[in-house]
Amino acid sequence: MSSMSGPAAQRDRSRSGDGVSGTQDAFAAAQARLSAARTLRNKTLRRIAADLKTAKPGSAVELKAYAAAHPDDAEAVWLLAKLAESAGRLDDALALFEECLSLAPEFIAARFGFARLLRRLHRYAGALEEADRLLATDSRNLLFRQFKADVLSIVGEDAAALVIWHELVRETPERAEGWLLLGHALRANGLQEDAILAYRQAIARHPSLGAAWWALANLKTFRFSDDEIAAMRERLRSSELSAEDRANLLYALGKAREDHGDYAGSFESYAKGNAGLHAGFEYDEEGARLRLQASKAVFTPAFFASHGEAGDKARDPIFVVGCPRSGSTLIEQILASHPAVEGTSELPYIAELVRGLAGGNRRPSEYPYALQQMGHEAFGLLGQEYLARAKVHRKSGRPCFIDKTPANCQHTGFIRLILPNAKIIDARRHPAAACLSMFKQNFSRSNLRLRELGFFYRHYVELMAHFDRVLPGRIHRVIYENMVADPEGETRRLLDYLELPFDERCLRFYETDRAVRTPSSEQVRRPISSEAVEHWRRFEPWLSPLLKSLGSVLTAYPAVPLELASSIGD
């Protein structure tokens, strides 16, 4: 589950409700110019391309045969690259785009496709280089500028990105999507009032744009007016809403009703939004169980002892892991207020390396067992690769940096192998509070039902209990409720674990000026409050499926139930 949808998560699309037609939309016009810049000149290729669009049987085979017979035809290689990307063969697509551009460096549409694929593969430095090459050919192109702003935001070049976002809305003021993306950038940089204005501008241009309504709700500290609530209800009565817009509006209405103390109505709206998103997503409980089983079987004390000298010895990384909505952003903000620590972002690189080990095979048992076949040198190279990829996010020159990706808890053993001196912090929050918060958060197509959230949390607790056993003292746990009750004591313990001196600025973390791109971005800009600790109890009457599936994890918290504390292996 991802923590927050930002500029990169929004699709660039022309909507009839934006106040401009597709033919008038400047972005659509830019796309049309890009497509027309190099049309397929070969009649056979034009026909094959048309057949590919309609998924005509045999069209892919025909394209491959044509490309084999005409190896210097850049347009054929371009079509092969697009075909590979659409099939999910991203490494093949990357190589084909490179081959195409070596044959035809001026092929702008292919270069833009290449740039977007680099971004999709999280190769941000390369994506920025390609963006600059594209802008050198057409410095005012809206698509190229938006693309560059998006990548700049991801790598922490926020001031430069904001300049571009502002330029784009000035030039295309009637485009709702532009205001939405500007709002996301403003919010990440702590400019909340400006972000609210931008989101409202988006809604004014496209009142059914659910992403803008949810963006306002997701500010957490924002409160909808009665008129805005009435407008959301009116929009939800429309039969023409997309599934995405409907789900976003339902989540936003759920937050509005919650703020008004209507917890029954609020839960109803959240549940409807969750159900709408769940239509295209199914939680794989069996896969999660097998992944847990594989980790416990492979990551044993003997396994770690046999690889005691493996991995890159860098001490730079600090990993903050755990369930989403459990205080990880608060921990990050506290640590990023220390002069020795830089807060970067939720980095995708550990998961990327893991996917590479499985060779694209996502069966849960594949990757841990693959590690058993690897030698010390390979683990060191993987650690170096992680550090190299993360480098683009480091701006301050501070000796340590934070990778705050909660899902990395699944890869605790892998992190220990490739970066044995890295610090790992497990952010943990009361299971009912954390799971309800996840239920109320729109994770965009990966939301879990209440019952599934309970199993998800139990799997997490069991996995981390295993690593507590096989890696004693290597993981530092921060209990959210303890941090709220005793911020200074918990912060001192946290810094002791990191072998860093205490610094008063960590207690004034809300004064730290940095970009924050998670749903907690507003909360961490205020002093710690106990407001959220027992908030889940207001929804307790409707949480029976969750509480039942949590079982002993709920009653034992913050301890670990005995049946989950045992481990496989020696």
N, C-alpha and C positions, 0 to 999 in steps of 0.2 A: 504494500500500500504506500502510496506516495503521500507526502505530508501536505503539499500545497500545490495547487495548479498555478503556475506563473505564466509569463509571456510565452515560454516555449510550449506550454500545454494548449494554447489556444489555436484553433485552426483558422487560417486565413481564408475567409469565405465571403462571398457577396450575398447579402440577405435582402429580400424584397422589402423588408420592413425598416431598412436602415435609412430610408429617406432619399435614397438614390437608386436608380435602376442599375442592373448589371452593366449595361452599355455605358453608363455615365461614371461608374465606379473607376477611379483612377488606378486602383490596384488591378482591377480586371483588365484595364487597358494596358497596363505594364506587362501583365502576363500574356496578353494577346501579342504585344510587340515582341516579347521574348520568343514566343512560339513561332512567329512569322519570320524571325531573324534568320532562321535556317530551316526551311521546309524540306521534306524528303524529296530529293530530285529524281530518284530512281522509281520508275513506275511499279516495278515488282515490290520494292520495299514499302511503297505507299499502300499497296494492297495487303501485304503481310501485316503492316502496322494496324490497318483497319480490322483485319481478322483477329489480331491479338486483343483489340479493344472489345470485341464481341465474344471473346474466348472460343473462337471457332476451332474445333478439333483439328489437330495437325499443324496449326499455325506456328507454334513454338518450334516444332521439328523443322518446318520449312525455313524459319528464320536461321536456325543453327546451320542448316545445310547451305543457305545462301552466304552466311558469314564465312563458312569454311572455304567456299569457292571464291570469295572476294575478301581476303584478309586485310586489305588496305582500305576498305570502305568504312570510314569513321561512323557513318550513320547506322550501318548494320551493327557495329560494335556498341553504339549508343543504345540501340534497341535491346541488344542482349543484356546490357547493364541494367536497364529498366526492368527487364523481365526477371533477372536474377534478384533484384531488390524486392520486387513484388512477391516473389516466392520465398523471401526471407533468407536468401543466401547472400548475406551482406558482404562477407569477405570477397566472394566471387564478384559481386557487383562493384566493389571498390577497385579491384584489379581491372575490371573491364572499363570503368570510367577512366582510369589512368591510361589504359591503352588507347581509348578513344581520343583523349586529349593530346596524347603524344602524336597521333596521326593528324589531328586538327586542333591546334592550340586555340584557334579563334572561335571554336564552337561554343558559343556563350550558353546556350540552353544545357549542353552537356556539363559545362563547368558549374552552372548553378545546381544541377542535380548532384554533381560530385560534392559540392560544398555542403549541401543539405544532408548528404549521406555521411560526410565526416562529422557533422554535428550530431546526427543520430547515433553514431558510433562513439560519441563523447570525445572525439579528437578535436578539441576546441582550438588549439593553436593552428592546426591545418585549416580548419574552417575559417578562421579569421584571415589567414593568408589568402585563401580563395575569395573571400568577400572583398578584400582590397583589390585583387586582380579584376574582379567583376566591376567594381566601382571605378577602376581606372578606365574601363571601356565606356561607362555610362554613370557618371558621378551623381546624377539626380534620380536614378532609378529607384522607385519606391520599394520594390521587392528586395533589392540588394541592400538598401539602407535598413529596412526593417530586420532583415536577416542578421546584419552586422550588430544592430542594437540588441537583438536577442542573445547572441553569443557573448557580446560584451557584458551583459547583465549576468550571465552564467558564470563568467570567470572573474567577476568582482570589479569590472571597470565601470562602476555605476555612474560616475559623473559623465563620462563620454556617452554612455547609453542613454541617459536622460536627455541629453542635448538632442539626440536623434529622435527619441520618442516625441519630444515637444515639437520638433520640426514637422514630423509626420502629421500630427493632429492639426497644426496650423495650415498645412497644405491640403489636407483632406478632412475638413472639420465635420462633414456630415457622415463620416464613416464611424459607426458605433464601435467596431472592433478596435480601431486605433485608440479611442478613449479608454477602452477596457485595458488594453496593453499598457498604456501610459499609467493608468491607475495602479496596476500591479507593480510597476517600477517605482512609483512614488511611495507606495505602501512599504515595499522592501527597504526603502531608505528612510523610513520613519516620518515621512511627510503625510501624516494621516489625513489632515484636513484637505490637502490638495488631492489626495487619492479619492476621498469621498466626492469631491467636486467632479473629478474625472469619471468616476463610476456613474454619477447621476447624469453627466453629459451623455454617456453611452446609453443609458436607459431612455433619456429624452429622445434619442434618435431611433432607438429600437426597443420599445417597451416590453417586448417579449424575450429579450436577451437574458435568459436565466442566469448565465455566467456572471453578469453584472450585478444582479440582485444577490446572488450568493456571495460575490466578492464583498459587498457591503456587510452582509450578515457575518461573513468570516473574519471581519475586523474584530469580532468578539466584543469590543467596547462600544460599538456603534448601536444605536437604537432607532428603529424605524418609526416614522410618524404614523398616525392613524390613516392619513391619506395614502401613504405608501403601502400599508397593509391592505387597504381596500383595493389598491391597484393590483397587488399581487393576486388577491382572490379573484379579481375580474379576469386577469390573464389566465389563471388556472381553469377557468370555465370554457376556454377556447378549445375546440376540438382539433385545431390546426397546429398546436404546439408540438415541437419535436420532443422525443423522449428525453433528450439531454436537457432542453430548456425546462421541461416539466419537472424533472428531478431537481434541478437547481432551484427552481421557484419553490418547490415543496420544502427543501432544506432551509431556504431563506425564511419561509413562512413559519417553519418550526422554530427557528431562532427568535422570530418576532413574537410568537405566542409564548415562548418560554420567558422572554423578557417581561411580558405582561402578567406572568404568574399563572397562565393557563397551561398547566403541565400535562393534563390529559389531552388537550387539543394539540399541544406541541408535540407530544409523543406520536399522536396520530399522523401529523404531517411528516415527522422524521421517518416513521415506519413506511409510509407510502413512498417517500423518496427513496428509501433503502430498497424497497421491493422493486421499484422501477429500474434502479441500477442493477439489481441482482438478476434481471431478466437475461442479461448477456454475460453473466459470470457465475461460475460454480466453484465453491471452495472444495479443494481436493483433500479431504480428511485422510484418506488412505495414503496419498502422496506425502502429506505432512508427517504421518506416522512412520513411513518408511525412511524419510529423510532423517528423522530423529533417531531411528534405530541404527541407521548407517553411521551417523556421527558418534553415537555411543559405542558402536562396535570398533570403529577405526581409531578414534582419538582416545587412546588409553595411556596410562602412565608409562608403559613400556614403549609405546610408539613415540611419545615425546622424548623419552630418554635416549632412544636410538637416533634421534635427530637433534640432539642437544646443541650441536655446533652449526646447525643449518640456519639459513635465512640471512637477510641483510641486517647488520647490527645498528642501524640508525635508531636514534632515540627521539626523532622529531614527532612522530605521529601520536596523537591521542584520539582513540576511538570512543565515541559515546554511542552506546547501543541500547537496545531494549524494545519494549512495545511502543508504538506511536502514542502520543498524548500522555506521556508519563513523566514529563519534566526534563526531557533531554535538551530542549531549547533554553530552559532556565540554566541548566548546568553549563551549556556552551557559552551563554552570555556572561555568567560569573567568571568562567575561565578566560574568556576573551578580554576581560577587563584587567587581566594580569599582564604586566609588560613583557613577560616571556612567552606569551601564548597568543597565537592568531586564530581567530575563528574564520573558517573558510565557508563551507557549505555542506550539504548532503552530497557527498561525492559518490559517483557510480562505479568507481574503479575496482573495488574488491569484488563486487558482483560480476563485473566484466571479466576479471581474471578467472573467476570460478566457472563462468560459462565457457570460457576458452578451454579450460581443463576437460570439460565434459564433451568437447568437440561438437557443441551445438545440440547434444542429446540432453534433454531436460529431465530424464528419468531421475528421480531423487536419489537413488542409490549409487549413481554413476560417479559423482565427483569425489566423495570421500574415499572410495576404494581406489580411484585413480591415483590418489596421493601416495598410496602404498608402493606404487611402482616407480616413484621418483626419487632422485638422489639429492644430496645436500646442495649441490651446485644449482640445480633447478629451482629450489626454494629461494636461494639467494637472488637469482635472476628475476624471479617473480616479485620479490620485495623491491628490487631496484626499479622494476617496471612500474609498480604502484607509485613509488616516490617520484618517478619521472613524469607520470601522468598528472599527479597532484600538483606539480610545480607551478603550472599555469595559474592556479588559484591563490598562490602565496604572493602577497604584495608587500608585506611589512618588514621582512627580514628577521622576524622574531624566531628564536630557536625551535619553538614547538608550534604545531598547528593541529586543529581539531577537525576530524572527519565525523560529523554528527549524522550518521545514517543508521537509524534504529534497526533496520533489517539486517545489519551486519552481525547482529547477535547470532544469526544462523551460521556465520562463518568465523566464530571465535577461534576454533581450532586452526583454521587456515591462517588467520592473522598471526597467531602465535608461531606458526611454522615459518612464515615468510618474513616476519618482522618481530623477532623474539623480544626485543627491548621496547616495543610499543606498549603504551598504557591503554588499558581497556576499562571503561567505566560503564556499569550497567545501571541505567535509570529505571527505577521501579516505583510504581504507584499502586494504590489499592485496586485490586482487580475489577471490582464493580465500577469504580470511578473511571479507570482507564478504558475499560470496554465500552461503557456508555458513551464516553467522549469520542471513541472511534466510531460508534454507531451514529452519532450526531454529525460526524464530519464527512463531507462528500469527498471521497477519495477517487471519484471518477472511474467507475466501472470495476472497482475491486473492493466494494463494500461487502462486509460479511453480515449475515443474520445474527441475531442475539445468541442463539445456540452455538453457532459456529465461532463467534467471538470467544465464548467460554473455552472451547477446545483449543483455539489459537493461543489463548493466554496460558492454558495448562501445558501445552507443548513447549512454549517459551520458558516457563518456570522449570520444567523437567530438564530441558537442554542446559540451562545455565547452572542448575544444581549439579549436573554432570561435570561441567567445566570447573565449578568450585572444588569438586573432589579431585579431579585429575590435574588441575593447575592451582594448587592451594596458594592463596595470597596474591595471585596474579591479576585478579579481577576485583575492582573496587565497586561496591554497590552503594548507590545513593537512594535511600527511601524518601520519596517525595514529601511525605508527611513529616518526616524528621527534619528535612531541610526547611520546611515552612515553620516548624516549631522552634528550631534553633539554627538560624542561618549562619551565624558566625562559627559555631562549633562544627557544623557539617562542612562548611567551607574550609576550615582549618584542616579537618581530617582529609578532605579531598586534596588539598595542596600538599599535605604530608605524603600522601600516596604518590603524587606526581613528583615528589622531591623538589618542590618549589617553595621559596620563602613566602610567608603570609604577606599579603598586600591589601591594605584597607580599600583600595579601589574595587576589589572583588565584592565587597559588601554594598558598594554603590553602583552595582552593575547597570542599573537603569539609567545612569548618566552616560554610559559608553555609547559613542556614536559609531554605529556600524550597520551594514545592511543585514536584515534578517528576513528570510523567505519562507518561514513556516507559519502555520496558523496561530502560533503563540507570539507573533511579532509584536503585538501591542502589549500583551501582558508583561513581557520581559523589559519593557520600557517604563515600568512602574515598580515601586517597591513590592516585596513579597507580601502576598495576602493569603489568609486562610480560607478565603471565600469558596474556593473550589474543592476543599477537602471533603466536605460532607454533601456537596451539591447533588450527588447521584441519588441520595435518598429521596429527593423530591419526585423522582421517577420510579421509585422502588415498586409501586403497585403493578407496573407493567413489565418488570424485568425478570419474571419467573423463569423463562427459558434460559436466560443468561446465568442467573444464580444457580440454577440446577446443573447446568453444564460445567460451571466453575467448580462445584463440589468442594472438596477439602482444601483447594487452593484459596477459596474465599474464607473459610473458617480458620485456617491456619495462619493467614497473612499477619505479619510479614515473614513468618517462618515458612519453611518448605515442608509440605506433607511428607510423612515417612515413605509412602509408596512411590513418591516421585524422586526421592533422594538417592535411591539405589542406582547402581550403574552396571552396565555390561562390561565384561573384559576384566583385565587385571589392574 
